[in-house]
Amino acid sequence: MEIKIAINGSEERFEAKQSDSLLDVLRRHGYTGAKRGCDTGDCGFCAVIVDGEARKSCVVPAKRAEGATVETIESLGTQDDLHPVQEAFVDNTALQCGFCTPGMIMATTAYLRENPDPDLDDAEAREAIDDVLCRCTGYKKIVESVQDAAERMDGREQVAADGGVASDVEERADDGPADPGDGGESA
Amino acid sequence: MSKMEEEEPEPEDATVESETGEPEVDADERFPMAWDEPAGNRKEPEERENISQFVEKYDARKIVTGEAKYTADFRDRIPDLAEGKVLRSEIAHGHVKSIDTSDAEAMDGVYAVITPWSDVVPDRVYTSAGQSYPEPTPWDLTVLRKKVRMVGDPIAAVAAEDRETADRALRKIHVEYEELEPVLDVEAATDPDAPQLFEEDFVENQQSGADYSRNLQSSFEGELGDVEGAFEDAENVLETEWETPYQNHCVPEPHTTIAYRDEDNRHHLISSTQVPYHTRRQLAHLFDVPIRDIRVEKPRIGAGFGSKQAMVIEPITFALSLAADRPVIYEASRREEFHAMRSRHPMKLKMKTAVDDDGTLQAMDLFALSNTGAYGPHGMTVAGNVGTKPLPIYPRVPNVRFGADVVHTNLPIGAAMRGYGAPQGHFAVESHVDEVARELGEDPVEFRSKNHVREGDLDRISGILGEGKKHARRIRSCGMAECIERGKEAIGYDDVEQPEDDHRHRGVGVALVAQGSGVAGDELGAAHIKMNEDGSFILQVGGVDTGTGTDTMVSQIAAEALGCDAGDIVVHAADTDIAPFDYGAYASSTTYITGQSVKKAAEDAKETLLKWGSKLLDEPPDRLVAEGGEVKSEVTGESVTLEDIGYESMYGGDEREQVMGEASHSTDESPPPFGAQFVDVTVDAETGEFDVNRITFAADLGVAINPPLAEGQIEGGEHMSLELATSGGYEFEDDGTPKTLSFNRYGMPRATDHPPMETILVETHEPSGPFGAKSIAELPTNGVAPALGNAIRDAVGVRIHELPITPERIKEQLDEEE
């Protein structure tokens, strides 16, 4: 089947299989910033922004992303011109292996657009990234980065219009991973 | 600053007694306090240009933009890449009687199906443990298994055009087993009538004390002084027992390998490994291929924590690529990570001490029963670290005994994991010592302060299992007292305010911690550095950045030695064709060993640099210094830039050469970093529920090369220790089938599960380390479990002997007290 996605500001058509997750489609087409950590919606390394909300793309069926607006890490800044959230992670040394970082940054970005607050407190910052696991940092420097990013974001990025075509993209929490052999807790 | 896992030299003899029980007469001579430190190794803070500062992490920008390439991200660069999948045993113990692959092989899009009987699959035994040669680990694995010893043992594998096809093919493979009774209890495993996992002649390269008729992978003991005599004469004796569970690495990037034959007819692997050079050697031996024909490349890796100090999936991927005659990628699933890869060994420990009424420790006796599961990679060496890492915190105790049994069960494989036995050992030692203090009516910190390690001590305990040159070490740097003082102050140790509710009680606990910096006498790091025309450098180094910041750290060390900016160092690391040799990222070795090789290589290059500076400035080299991107005369103040030298040395009229340097580094030293972990907890005495209010860690890591990266190591290490303390462990069905197969079921702590953390770096100067550095990666994995247990003891008076510490276990103890 073919699905149409507004990805990172451009309308694209992608070939997809029935069983594909959004993550499968993204990674197959070069958007490899989103990482595959579990395929069961547990780790959040694959988080991207779908119609304005951070979603774990491994449990979004590709077919349900038809018509959606999707933003991936590739849509933020470049190495020479970082987005404020990216800058905050770099300047606070809030990354080690980096495998969770794209998910962390997308979750943070979505949260801060919805909840712009230059004085974000510790509990709110933890809430912003609670769906994304990190094994390297103990979360401390990431939480500090989220707070720093909130301050940097203030006024630098407007709250995004939630203008996706399809607003019915839901996490496929009930029917497990796209790839049954790769197993999970669904059984 | 590397975050890797320990590998201790093998206990060479089952029992090594010290000859006299007294420190040797010539100890001062053999292990002198003085160290012949190279000029410029000790720099005052104001003299440091690149070290002890924030330097942006080398790979930070590509990581935050999603451009960093991990193994699975190389997919689209390799045409015709087939997808590998593995069929794993569904039973815990038995023989594979037959495998019918015909249906799978007949499928469209299936390129190869391999079984233990396939020609490309070697029969010989090997070990997955990524250690030096020959590995101090038994060779007890085969690539695919005719006899299965755990649920998850690989039986067959498929290469197909995509994941779906590979999965469907797996489901069409039919396996018949002859089931055997599984061994699931570590204590019953050594009974004479317990089912036997290994035929005795199956295992090669057997280790000390092995007795496969009793499922014993290894057994050893070492003693200093006269422990039994000390207990007979003791004023006070305390004996305690402890238990720790399985812990999963939860490595973010699952094990992933791409294997293909390149245009030079050589075998190329791109792999998420901490040990590319060991893997190259082990793969060559296993498949009988010359080392020269294998290239192992480590791209960015999504962390290791010891799970990748092992050749876990490379052999299967390699065999599949041979059978399919095309490139193959095998990306392990999270489910496989939880049951079929590697874990921290669960252990049962016994600790006994003799102590004088005045609080002087006279004897320590520690025994560990380690469950290595179905196979034995790192089994003996991890068990060795249980004693040799924490016991040297008290190096003046004259009578010490330490031993362990490492036992097989039909359960997941224990192996290297950050801390490498030290977290289990510290839980026993630091919980026990705390109890000794409390029973004597002493303050636990004061008690420790009488006995803990100091600068100048001769530590013989770290060598209790060995002999010869490695059997003692002089402590040349030790900031333990300052760690305790600053940690106490930060946590508010002397002023703990109790909650208003009568049934809620607050307590503070401490644990002292120690680790090593590399494996004493069993490491090698090497580096090569070359200058470009513009005065920048390309550094080739074997050290493996697993996310810890190795590439950043080596750029800072090279720049500090060459007097340029860390940003002028381009790092090419951990590709066996390109970078010099390195043992790999484990044992907290990278800064201390690899970093020292980089410093020596940079100093080697600096000699040539100064020679060219001398030529251009017309002054003798001994009057010149390299700093601030220039070579400068200390006499005249005249200078030339590195760029001037770069162009002149490469394009000059009369003589030309490239400014280059190279060096290897190996040593018998492994100076311990030290630390003090504090935990502040509030416990509800009615329910056992507890809140960790905050945790504080003060670390003596020598000189921190990159303080924010060092702090990150500490905070991440505490995260793992917090998990071991409060939520680790696997569950199994009665037949040994694992039930813990996902992050959610396992319960890895999330951001909202974490208490506030305070991190304190205590600087000491280790003369044998590069610019005074020791290590930090593993040290902080040792402290939260004992410190939390001690805090709960402080708050409500009960002692939890088994991890994880849960409200139920606290409640049970509280009820017993009543």
Contacts between the chains, C-beta under 8 A, distances in Angstrom:
chain1	res1	chain2	res2	distance
A	17	B	164	7.1
A	19	B	164	6.4
A	27	B	72	7.9
A	27	B	75	7.8
A	30	B	76	6.5
A	31	B	66	7.9
A	32	B	66	7.1
A	32	B	69	7.7
A	32	B	72	7.7
A	32	B	73	4.5
A	32	B	76	8.0
A	33	B	65	7.4
A	33	B	66	2.2
A	33	B	67	7.4
A	34	B	66	7.5
A	35	B	70	7.3
A	35	B	252	7.6
A	35	B	253	7.1
A	35	B	302	7.2
A	36	B	72	6.8
A	36	B	254	7.8
A	36	B	331	7.3
A	37	B	252	5.8
A	37	B	253	7.4
A	37	B	254	7.3
A	37	B	302	8.0
A	37	B	334	6.8
A	38	B	334	4.1
A	38	B	742	6.8
A	38	B	743	6.0
A	39	B	333	6.8
A	39	B	334	6.7
A	40	B	334	6.8
A	40	B	742	5.8
A	40	B	743	8.0
A	40	B	744	7.8
A	42	B	334	7.5
A	42	B	742	5.7
A	42	B	743	4.0
A	42	B	744	5.0
A	43	B	252	7.4
A	43	B	334	7.6
A	43	B	743	5.6
A	45	B	252	6.5
A	72	B	66	7.1
A	73	B	64	7.8
A	73	B	65	6.7
A	73	B	66	3.6
A	74	B	65	7.4
A	74	B	66	5.4
A	76	B	65	7.1
A	77	B	64	8.0
A	77	B	65	6.7
A	78	B	65	6.3
A	79	B	61	4.1
A	79	B	62	6.6
A	79	B	65	5.5
A	79	B	67	7.1
A	82	B	61	7.1
A	82	B	64	6.6
A	82	B	65	7.5
A	86	B	64	4.0
A	86	B	65	6.7
A	89	B	60	7.6
A	89	B	64	5.2
A	90	B	56	6.2
A	90	B	57	7.4
A	90	B	60	4.5
A	90	B	61	6.5
A	90	B	64	5.8
A	91	B	56	7.8
A	92	B	708	7.6
A	93	B	54	7.2
A	93	B	57	6.0
A	93	B	60	7.7
A	93	B	708	3.8
A	93	B	709	6.1
A	93	B	711	7.8
A	93	B	712	6.0
A	95	B	57	6.7
A	95	B	60	6.2
A	95	B	63	5.3
A	95	B	64	6.9
A	96	B	3	7.8
A	96	B	303	6.9
A	96	B	547	4.2
A	96	B	548	6.2
A	96	B	549	7.0
A	96	B	712	5.8
A	96	B	716	6.7
A	97	B	252	5.9
A	97	B	253	7.1
A	97	B	300	7.6
A	97	B	301	6.7
A	97	B	302	4.9
A	97	B	303	3.8
A	97	B	546	6.5
A	97	B	547	2.7
A	98	B	59	6.8
A	98	B	63	3.4
A	98	B	64	8.0
A	98	B	68	5.5
A	98	B	300	6.5
A	98	B	302	7.3
A	98	B	547	6.4
A	99	B	70	6.8
A	99	B	252	3.7
A	99	B	253	4.8
A	99	B	302	3.3
A	99	B	303	6.7
A	99	B	547	7.7
A	100	B	252	5.7
A	101	B	63	5.1
A	101	B	64	6.0
A	102	B	64	7.9
A	102	B	66	4.8
A	105	B	64	6.2
A	122	B	756	7.4
A	123	B	752	7.9
A	126	B	751	4.2
A	126	B	752	4.8
A	126	B	754	7.5
A	127	B	751	8.0
A	127	B	752	6.7
A	129	B	751	5.2
A	130	B	750	5.3
A	130	B	751	5.2
A	130	B	752	4.9
A	132	B	751	8.0
A	133	B	250	7.5
A	133	B	252	7.6
A	133	B	743	6.3
A	133	B	748	6.0
A	133	B	750	6.5
A	134	B	252	7.7
A	134	B	751	7.7
A	135	B	249	7.7
A	135	B	250	5.1
A	135	B	251	6.8
A	135	B	252	5.3
A	135	B	303	6.0
A	135	B	305	7.2
A	135	B	716	7.2
A	135	B	719	7.4
A	135	B	720	7.8
A	135	B	748	7.4
A	136	B	3	7.7
A	136	B	252	7.5
A	136	B	303	5.7
A	136	B	547	5.8
A	136	B	712	7.1
A	136	B	716	4.6
A	137	B	712	5.6
A	137	B	715	5.9
A	137	B	716	5.2
A	137	B	719	7.5
A	138	B	712	7.9
A	138	B	714	8.0
A	138	B	715	3.4
A	138	B	716	5.0
A	138	B	717	7.8
A	138	B	718	5.5
A	138	B	719	3.8
A	138	B	754	6.5
A	138	B	757	6.2
A	139	B	715	7.8
A	139	B	719	7.3
A	139	B	750	8.0
A	139	B	751	4.4
A	139	B	754	5.3
A	140	B	715	4.6
A	140	B	754	7.6
A	140	B	757	5.2
A	140	B	759	7.6
A	141	B	708	7.4
A	141	B	711	7.5
A	141	B	712	6.0
A	141	B	715	6.9
A	142	B	751	7.2
A	143	B	751	6.4
A	179	B	163	5.5
A	179	B	164	6.8
A	179	B	167	6.3
A	180	B	167	6.7
A	181	B	85	6.6
A	181	B	163	7.5
A	181	B	166	7.4
A	181	B	167	2.9
A	181	B	168	7.7
A	181	B	170	6.0
A	181	B	171	7.2
A	182	B	163	7.1
A	182	B	167	7.2
A	182	B	333	4.4
A	182	B	335	7.1
A	183	B	333	5.8
A	183	B	335	4.0
A	183	B	741	7.2
A	184	B	334	7.2
A	184	B	335	6.3
A	184	B	741	7.5
A	184	B	742	5.9
A	185	B	741	6.4
A	185	B	742	4.3
A	185	B	744	6.5
A	185	B	745	6.0
